[in-house]
Amino acid sequence: MITIFRKIRQKLIADKRASKYLLYAIGEILLVVIGILIALQINNTNELSKQRNLELHYLKNIKTDLILNIKHLENYIDARETAINSANEVIAHYEGKPIKDLKAFSRHTVNIYTWRKFFQINNTFQELMNSGNLALISNDSIKDILLNMESLYKLMKDGEAHFRYDSEVLLYEPSYNMMDMNPIVQNYMYYASKGAVGDNRELSKKEFQNMLKDIKQKNGFVMAVYQFSEMNVQFNEMKNMCEQLIVLIDKELVNND
């Protein structure tokens, strides 16, 4: 093709037909420009296709994380409900309810002592943030909920840090000074493992009676009820966000098929 254009140009120059040569030159320039535009369009289309495929890859991985995170949240919600019930049971004994089963009462106290911090499963989101690829997510609703979940998570961690301080001051410190924790822990392990680990120890009724006179520890259990209830509200809110995201991601994946 280039050879044909060269021959035409050379013939026009030899024949000294300047006007026709000018028209030819303009036409040749237009053809070059059109060729460049077509090449750019093809390149842009290929690049957009690559970005979309990468976006879909991230969305599928986010969905996997969300499904795992929902199960994770449900486990924590159940654990917090158990802890709330235990704390209320302990508070009832502070307020006059007699202890009929010392070991059961002890297990209720340990349910509060052994609370665990929550860490959400969001590996893909962290990868998006760290790599600067969050902009690949074209659906603004998905992006907004992901960012809102991260904000909620930070709020949840602040709440955990607050209760951590309360528990250290109001529960751990006074109980460690007042009680022999080994029989309590051994009994708790024995109960939790159905006899596989730990020992079925006798407990000191006197130590627990002294504990029930300590208003500081009572306030620790009161704060446990309050803080764990707040945490569960946040856990359920995050669970709802996860479910909303799964619906939105599924729509994106279906629309791409």
VOBA-1610 file (N, C-alpha, C; in pm, whole numbers, padded with zeros to 5 digits, always signed):
BEGIN
Met+00083-00120+00000Met+00000+00000+00000Met+00087+00126+00000Ile+00191+00125+00084Ile+00280+00241+00090Ile+00349+00262-00044Thr+00386+00153-00111Thr+00452+00162-00241Thr+00360+00225-00344Ile+00232+00190-00341Ile+00135+00246-00437Ile+00122+00395-00418Phe+00111+00439-00287Phe+00100+00583-00260Phe+00226+00658-00304Arg+00340+00595-00285Arg+00465+00661-00324Arg+00471+00683-00476Lys+00428+00582-00550Lys+00430+00592-00697Lys+00334+00701-00746Ile+00216+00707-00684Ile+00118+00810-00723Ile+00175+00948-00694Arg+00238+00965-00577Arg+00295+01094-00541Arg+00406+01134-00639Gln+00491+01039-00671Gln+00602+01069-00763Gln+00551+01106-00903Lys+00441+01041-00947Lys+00385+01071-01080Lys+00325+01211-01082Leu+00257+01248-00975Leu+00197+01381-00968Leu+00304+01490-00967Ile+00412+01463-00894Ile+00521+01561-00892Ile+00586+01575-01030Ala+00605+01458-01095Ala+00668+01461-01230Ala+00580+01534-01330Asp+00452+01519-01319Asp+00359+01586-01412Asp+00333+01731-01372Lys+00388+01776-01262Lys+00374+01912-01213Lys+00227+01952-01193Arg+00151+01860-01140Arg+00009+01890-01110Arg+00000+01918-00958Ala+00032+02040-00924Ala+00044+02078-00782Ala-00087+02068-00707Ser-00198+02112-00771Ser-00327+02112-00701Ser-00371+01971-00668Lys-00354+01883-00767Lys-00391+01744-00741Lys-00298+01680-00636Tyr-00171+01721-00643Tyr-00076+01668-00544Tyr-00112+01714-00402Leu-00159+01841-00392Leu-00199+01893-00262Leu-00318+01816-00206Leu-00416+01791-00296Leu-00532+01712-00253Leu-00490+01572-00210Tyr-00398+01517-00287Tyr-00351+01382-00254Tyr-00281+01382-00118Ala-00197+01487-00094Ala-00123+01496+00032Ala-00218+01507+00150Ile-00324+01590+00131Ile-00424+01603+00238Ile-00492+01470+00263Gly-00527+01402+00154Gly-00592+01271+00168Gly-00504+01170+00238Glu-00374+01175+00205Glu-00280+01083+00269Glu-00268+01111+00418Ile-00265+01240+00453Ile-00260+01278+00595Ile-00384+01230+00668Leu-00501+01247+00604Leu-00626+01201+00665Leu-00625+01051+00689Leu-00573+00979+00589Leu-00567+00833+00603Leu-00476+00794+00721Val-00364+00865+00735Val-00273+00837+00847Val-00341+00866+00980Val-00411+00984+00986Val-00481+01022+01110Val-00588+00919+01145Ile-00666+00879+01042Ile-00772+00780+01065Ile-00712+00648+01115Gly-00597+00611+01056Gly-00531+00487+01100Gly-00487+00495+01245Ile-00433+00612+01282Ile-00390+00631+01421Ile-00509+00625+01516Leu-00620+00691+01477Leu-00740+00692+01562Leu-00796+00551+01580Ile-00795+00475+01470Ile-00845+00337+01478Ile-00756+00255+01572Ala-00624+00272+01560Ala-00531+00199+01645Ala-00550+00236+01791Leu-00570+00367+01818Leu-00593+00413+01955Leu-00723+00355+02011Gln-00827+00352+01925Gln-00955+00298+01969Gln-00943+00150+02005Ile-00872+00076+01921Ile-00852-00066+01948Ile-00774-00085+02077Asn-00670-00002+02095Asn-00588-00010+02216Asn-00671+00024+02340Asn-00754+00130+02330Asn-00839+00169+02442Asn-00939+00059+02477Thr-00997-00001+02371Thr-01093-00109+02392Thr-01027-00226+02463Asn-00906-00261+02419Asn-00833-00371+02483Asn-00800-00338+02628Glu-00761-00213+02652Glu-00726-00172+02788Glu-00847-00174+02880Leu-00962-00125+02827Leu-01086-00127+02905Leu-01128-00270+02936Ser-01108-00359+02840Ser-01142-00499+02860Ser-01055-00561+02969Lys-00926-00527+02969Lys-00836-00578+03072Lys-00877-00525+03209Gln-00911-00396+03216Gln-00951-00337+03344Gln-01081-00399+03395Arg-01174-00424+03305Arg-01301-00485+03345Arg-01279-00627+03396Asn-01194-00701+03328Asn-01164-00837+03375Asn-01099-00835+03512Leu-01009-00738+03535Leu-00945-00726+03665Leu-01047-00685+03771Glu-01138-00595+03734Glu-01244-00554+03826Glu-01330-00673+03866Leu-01369-00753+03769Leu-01452-00871+03798Leu-01377-00970+03887His-01248-00982+03864His-01165-01069+03949His-01170-01020+04093Tyr-01153-00890+04113Tyr-01159-00833+04247Tyr-01298-00853+04309Leu-01403-00831+04229Leu-01539-00845+04281Leu-01567-00988+04328Lys-01520-01086+04252Lys-01539-01226+04292Lys-01467-01255+04423Asn-01345-01202+04437Asn-01269-01223+04560Asn-01332-01149+04678Ile-01386-01029+04652Ile-01456-00956+04758Ile-01576-01036+04806Lys-01649-01094+04712Lys-01766-01175+04749Lys-01725-01293+04837Thr-01615-01358+04801Thr-01564-01470+04883Thr-01533-01422+05024Asp-01467-01307+05036Asp-01436-01250+05168Asp-01564-01219+05246Leu-01664-01165+05176Leu-01789-01126+05242Leu-01863-01247+05299Ile-01865-01356+05222Ile-01932-01478+05269Ile-01864-01530+05396Leu-01730-01530+05394Leu-01654-01573+05513Leu-01676-01477+05629Asn-01682-01347+05598Asn-01698-01247+05703Asn-01835-01257+05769Ile-01938-01291+05692Ile-02072-01308+05750Ile-02071-01421+05853Lys-02010-01534+05819Lys-02000-01646+05913Lys-01919-01605+06036His-01812-01531+06012His-01728-01480+06120His-01809-01390+06214Leu-01887-01301+06156Leu-01970-01210+06234Leu-02076-01286+06314Glu-02137-01385+06252Glu-02241-01462+06321Glu-02183-01533+06444Asn-02060-01584+06430Asn-01996-01649+06545Asn-01973-01549+06658Tyr-01930-01429+06623Tyr-01905-01327+06725Tyr-02035-01277+06787Ile-02140-01264+06706Ile-02270-01222+06759Ile-02319-01322+06862Asp-02307-01452+06829Asp-02349-01557+06923Asp-02264-01553+07050Ala-02132-01533+07033Ala-02043-01529+07149Ala-02075-01410+07238Arg-02103-01296+07178Arg-02137-01176+07256Arg-02271-01194+07328Glu-02367-01258+07262Glu-02496-01283+07328Glu-02477-01373+07450Thr-02393-01475+07434Thr-02363-01563+07547Thr-02299-01485+07661Ala-02206-01395+07624Ala-02138-01315+07726Ala-02234-01219+07795Ile-02326-01160+07718Ile-02426-01069+07776Ile-02512-01143+07878Asn-02557-01264+07839Asn-02639-01345+07930Asn-02561-01381+08057Ser-02433-01414+08039Ser-02349-01447+08155Ser-02331-01326+08246Ala-02305-01210+08188Ala-02286-01089+08268Ala-02412-01055+08345Asn-02527-01067+08280Asn-02654-01041+08350Asn-02676-01139+08463Glu-02636-01265+08442Glu-02649-01366+08546Glu-02561-01331+08666Val-02440-01288+08639Val-02348-01248+08748Val-02403-01127+08822Ile-02452-01029+08749Ile-02507-00907+08810Ile-02625-00942+08901Ala-02705-01039+08859Ala-02819-01080+08942Ala-02773-01131+09078His-02660-01200+09080His-02605-01249+09208His-02551-01134+09291Tyr-02496-01032+09227Tyr-02453-00913+09299Tyr-02573-00846+09367Glu-02688-00861+09306Glu-02807-00792+09356Glu-02895-00882+09441Gly-02840-00992+09491Gly-02911-01070+09592Gly-02950-01211+09554Lys-02941-01249+09426Lys-02978-01384+09387Lys-02876-01483+09444Pro-02921-01584+09518Pro-02826-01678+09580Pro-02757-01766+09475Ile-02631-01802+09503Ile-02556-01891+09414Ile-02586-02035+09454Lys-02652-02108+09365Lys-02682-02249+09391Lys-02579-02342+09329Asp-02518-02298+09219Asp-02418-02378+09150Asp-02293-02293+09133Leu-02194-02316+09220Leu-02074-02232+09222Leu-01996-02244+09091Lys-01989-02363+09036Lys-01913-02384+08912Lys-01980-02316+08793Ala-02113-02320+08789Ala-02186-02252+08681Ala-02165-02101+08691Phe-02169-02050+08815Phe-02144-01907+08835Phe-02002-01870+08789Ser-01906-01955+08823Ser-01768-01931+08783Ser-01754-01927+08631Arg-01824-02017+08564Arg-01816-02019+08417Arg-01874-01891+08358His-01977-01838+08420His-02035-01711+08372His-01933-01598+08382Thr-01858-01595+08492Thr-01758-01489+08506Thr-01647-01503+08401Val-01604-01627+08376Val-01496-01648+08279Val-01542-01617+08137Asn-01671-01634+08110Asn-01724-01596+07977Asn-01698-01448+07947Ile-01690-01367+08051Ile-01660-01225+08032Ile-01509-01203+08026Tyr-01436-01272+08113Tyr-01291-01256+08116Tyr-01226-01295+07983Thr-01285-01392+07914Thr-01221-01448+07793Thr-01277-01392+07663Trp-01333-01272+07665Trp-01383-01212+07541Trp-01269-01193+07442Arg-01301-01197+07313Arg-01199-01188+07207Arg-01225-01067+07117Lys-01116-01009+07069Lys-01127-00899+06974Lys-01175-00950+06839Phe-01243-00864+06767Phe-01293-00899+06633Phe-01201-00843+06526Phe-01170-00927+06428Phe-01094-00884+06310Phe-01171-00927+06186Gln-01214-00831+06106Gln-01295-00865+05990Gln-01210-00927+05880Ile-01276-01004+05794Ile-01209-01066+05679Ile-01230-00975+05559Asn-01129-00901+05524Asn-01140-00805+05413Asn-01008-00796+05335Asn-00948-00911+05309Asn-00816-00914+05245Asn-00817-00847+05108Thr-00923-00870+05030Thr-00928-00814+04895Thr-00942-00662+04900Phe-01023-00612+04992Phe-01037-00467+05006Phe-00903-00404+05044Gln-00831-00468+05135Gln-00700-00414+05174Gln-00603-00416+05055Glu-00612-00519+04973Glu-00528-00525+04852Glu-00562-00411+04756Leu-00691-00385+04741Leu-00735-00274+04654Leu-00681-00140+04706Met-00688-00120+04835Met-00643+00006+04894Met-00492+00021+04884Asn-00421-00086+04916Asn-00274-00079+04918Asn-00215-00066+04778Ser-00284-00122+04678Ser-00234-00117+04541Ser-00283+00006+04465Gly-00375+00081+04526Gly-00432+00197+04458Gly-00531+00160+04350Asn-00585+00037+04356Asn-00676-00012+04252Asn-00824+00002+04288Leu-00856+00073+04396Leu-00996+00088+04432Leu-01076+00155+04321Ala-01010+00241+04242Ala-01078+00310+04132Ala-01125+00214+04024Leu-01073+00089+04025Leu-01119-00010+03928Leu-01265-00048+03950Ile-01313-00033+04075Ile-01452-00067+04105Ile-01540+00043+04049Ser-01609+00013+03941Ser-01685+00115+03868Ser-01822+00142+03930Asn-01873+00047+04007Asn-02005+00064+04070Asn-01987+00146+04198Asp-02037+00269+04196Asp-02018+00359+04310Asp-02085+00307+04438Ser-02196+00235+04422Ser-02265+00182+04540Ser-02178+00078+04611Ile-02113-00007+04534Ile-02023-00107+04591Ile-01907-00039+04662Lys-01850+00059+04595Lys-01736+00131+04651Lys-01774+00202+04781Asp-01891+00267+04782Asp-01936+00341+04900Asp-01955+00248+05020Ile-02018+00132+04997Ile-02042+00040+05109Ile-01911-00016+05161Leu-01818-00045+05072Leu-01687-00094+05115Leu-01618+00008+05206Leu-01623+00134+05167Leu-01562+00240+05247Leu-01637+00262+05378Asn-01770+00251+05374Asn-01850+00265+05497Asn-01822+00151+05593Met-01801+00031+05539Met-01767-00083+05624Met-01634-00061+05693Glu-01539-00004+05621Glu-01408+00024+05681Glu-01421+00127+05793Ser-01505+00228+05773Ser-01528+00329+05877Ser-01595+00266+05999Leu-01693+00179+05975Leu-01760+00110+06085Leu-01663+00022+06161Tyr-01575-00045+06088Tyr-01477-00133+06151Tyr-01386-00054+06246Lys-01344+00064+06203Lys-01260+00148+06289Lys-01336+00191+06415Leu-01465+00220+06398Leu-01548+00256+06513Leu-01559+00137+06610Met-01574+00017+06554Met-01583-00103+06637Met-01454-00126+06714Lys-01340-00102+06650Lys-01212-00121+06718Lys-01195-00021+06832Asp-01247+00100+06813Asp-01243+00199+06922Asp-01325+00151+07041Gly-01441+00092+07012Gly-01526+00039+07119Gly-01458-00075+07193Glu-01391-00161+07119Glu-01318-00271+07181Glu-01206-00219+07272Ala-01134-00118+07223Ala-01026-00061+07303Ala-01079-00002+07433His-01197+00060+07425His-01258+00119+07545His-01293+00009+07645Phe-01355-00101+07596Phe-01391-00208+07689Phe-01267-00279+07741Arg-01164-00287+07657Arg-01040-00348+07704Arg-00988-00274+07827Tyr-00994-00144+07822Tyr-00949-00063+07937Tyr-01040-00089+08058Asp-01172-00088+08034Asp-01267-00113+08144Asp-01243-00249+08208Ser-01224-00350+08126Ser-01208-00486+08179Ser-01079-00500+08258Glu-00972-00436+08212Glu-00846-00443+08285Glu-00858-00377+08423Val-00924-00261+08428Val-00935-00186+08553Val-01041-00244+08646Leu-01157-00279+08588Leu-01272-00318+08670Leu-01281-00467+08697Leu-01225-00551+08609Leu-01241-00696+08623Leu-01110-00768+08652Tyr-01014-00756+08559Tyr-00892-00836+08572Tyr-00813-00802+08698Glu-00785-00675+08715Glu-00699-00634+08827Glu-00757-00674+08963Pro-00884-00641+08992Pro-00937-00679+09125Pro-00953-00829+09143Ser-00994-00901+09039Ser-01013-01045+09054Ser-00879-01116+09071Tyr-00775-01070+08999Tyr-00643-01132+09012Tyr-00585-01110+09152Asn-00618-00998+09215Asn-00569-00970+09350Asn-00649-01044+09457Met-00773-01079+09424Met-00864-01133+09524Met-00877-01285+09519Met-00858-01346+09399Met-00896-01485+09382Met-00781-01568+09325Asp-00783-01696+09358Asp-00691-01793+09297Asp-00754-01835+09164Met-00695-01791+09054Met-00757-01812+08923Met-00736-01954+08868Asn-00639-02028+08922Asn-00610-02158+08862Asn-00728-02255+08872Pro-00790-02273+08989Pro-00908-02362+08993Pro-01020-02315+08900Ile-01038-02186+08892Ile-01143-02130+08806Ile-01116-02162+08660Val-00991-02140+08617Val-00953-02167+08478Val-00959-02317+08449Gln-00910-02398+08542Gln-00911-02543+08521Gln-01053-02595+08504Asn-01144-02547+08587Asn-01285-02587+08576Asn-01347-02541+08444Tyr-01313-02421+08404Tyr-01368-02367+08279Tyr-01319-02450+08160Met-01190-02482+08157Met-01135-02564+08050Met-01197-02703+08049Tyr-01217-02758+08168Tyr-01277-02892+08180Tyr-01419-02892+08125Tyr-01495-02788+08156Tyr-01632-02776+08108Tyr-01637-02753+07957Ala-01552-02660+07908Ala-01553-02624+07766Ala-01511-02740+07678Ser-01418-02822+07726Ser-01366-02935+07646Ser-01437-03066+07676Lys-01540-03061+07760Lys-01614-03181+07800Lys-01523-03286+07863Gly-01430-03237+07947Gly-01343-03326+08021Gly-01213-03361+07953Ala-01191-03312+07832Ala-01070-03346+07757Ala-00947-03279+07816Val-00962-03154+07863Val-00850-03083+07925Val-00900-03015+08052Gly-00806-02974+08136Gly-00844-02909+08260Gly-00881-03010+08368Asp-00911-02960+08487Asp-00948-03045+08601Asp-01078-02998+08662Asn-01153-03094+08714Asn-01279-03064+08781Asn-01249-03028+08927Arg-01201-02906+08947Arg-01153-02862+09079Arg-01268-02811+09167Glu-01242-02816+09297Glu-01332-02751+09392Glu-01301-02601+09393Leu-01403-02521+09409Leu-01386-02376+09409Leu-01412-02319+09548Ser-01354-02204+09573Ser-01366-02139+09703Ser-01492-02051+09707Lys-01590-02094+09785Lys-01712-02016+09799Lys-01683-01882+09866Lys-01588-01882+09957Lys-01554-01759+10027Lys-01500-01653+09931Glu-01414-01697+09837Glu-01358-01602+09740Glu-01468-01539+09655Phe-01564-01619+09613Phe-01673-01565+09531Phe-01764-01474+09613Gln-01782-01507+09741Gln-01862-01419+09827Gln-01794-01284+09844Asn-01662-01285+09857Asn-01587-01159+09865Asn-01598-01082+09734Met-01595-01155+09625Met-01608-01092+09493Met-01741-01019+09481Leu-01848-01080+09534Leu-01981-01021+09522Leu-01999-00898+09612Lys-01900-00870+09696Lys-01903-00748+09777Lys-01828-00633+09709Asp-01763-00664+09597Asp-01676-00566+09530Asp-01756-00492+09422Ile-01795-00368+09450Ile-01875-00290+09356Ile-01798-00261+09227Lys-01667-00256+09239Lys-01584-00230+09121Lys-01603-00341+09017Gln-01598-00467+09063Gln-01617-00578+08969Gln-01760-00582+08916Lys-01856-00550+09002Lys-01993-00545+08953Lys-02005-00448+08837Asn-01944-00330+08851Asn-01948-00231+08743Asn-01880-00282+08617Gly-01780-00367+08634Gly-01716-00428+08518Gly-01813-00514+08439Phe-01895-00592+08509Phe-01994-00676+08441Phe-02107-00590+08380Val-02140-00481+08448Val-02239-00388+08393Val-02189-00330+08261Met-02062-00290+08260Met-02003-00235+08137Met-01994-00340+08028Ala-01974-00465+08067Ala-01970-00574+07968Ala-02105-00586+07897Val-02213-00579+07973Val-02347-00585+07912Val-02365-00471+07813Tyr-02328-00352+07856Tyr-02346-00234+07771Tyr-02258-00241+07646Gln-02130-00267+07664Gln-02036-00267+07551Gln-02064-00382+07454Phe-02092-00500+07505Phe-02120-00613+07417Phe-02249-00594+07339Ser-02346-00529+07403Ser-02470-00498+07332Ser-02444-00401+07218Glu-02362-00299+07244Glu-02324-00204+07139Glu-02248-00274+07027Met-02157-00362+07065Met-02080-00436+06964Met-02172-00519+06874Asn-02272-00582+06933Asn-02361-00665+06852Asn-02445-00583+06756Val-02483-00461+06797Val-02552-00372+06704Val-02462-00344+06584Gln-02335-00319+06610Gln-02239-00291+06502Gln-02211-00416+06419Phe-02202-00532+06484Phe-02182-00657+06410Phe-02297-00680+06313Asn-02420-00659+06360Asn-02536-00680+06274Asn-02540-00578+06160Glu-02497-00456+06189Glu-02490-00354+06085Glu-02389-00393+05977Met-02275-00443+06021Met-02174-00487+05924Met-02223-00609+05845Lys-02293-00698+05911Lys-02348-00816+05842Lys-02445-00772+05734Asn-02531-00674+05764Asn-02625-00623+05664Asn-02551-00562+05545Met-02442-00489+05574Met-02362-00432+05465Met-02303-00542+05377Cys-02254-00648+05440Cys-02199-00761+05364Cys-02304-00821+05271Glu-02424-00838+05323Glu-02532-00897+05243Glu-02572-00805+05128Gln-02575-00674+05153Gln-02605-00578+05046Gln-02499-00583+04937Leu-02374-00592+04977Leu-02265-00598+04881Leu-02272-00723+04794Ile-02306-00834+04854Ile-02316-00959+04777Ile-02422-00946+04669Val-02535-00884+04702Val-02642-00864+04603Val-02592-00776+04488Leu-02525-00666+04522Leu-02474-00574+04419Leu-02368-00641+04332Ile-02279-00717+04394Ile-02173-00785+04319Ile-02233-00890+04226Asp-02331-00963+04275Asp-02396-01064+04190Asp-02457-00999+04065Lys-02516-00882+04082Lys-02574-00811+03966Lys-02464-00774+03867Glu-02351-00728+03916Glu-02238-00693+03829Glu-02189-00815+03752Leu-02178-00926+03821Leu-02129-01048+03757Leu-02227-01100+03654Val-02357-01091+03684Val-02460-01136+03588Val-02462-01046+03466Asn-02452-00915+03487Asn-02455-00820+03374Asn-02337-00838+03281Asn-02229-00895+03332Asn-02111-00914+03249Asn-02119-01040+03164Asp-02208-01132+03202Asp-02220-01259+03126Asp-02288-01237+02990
//
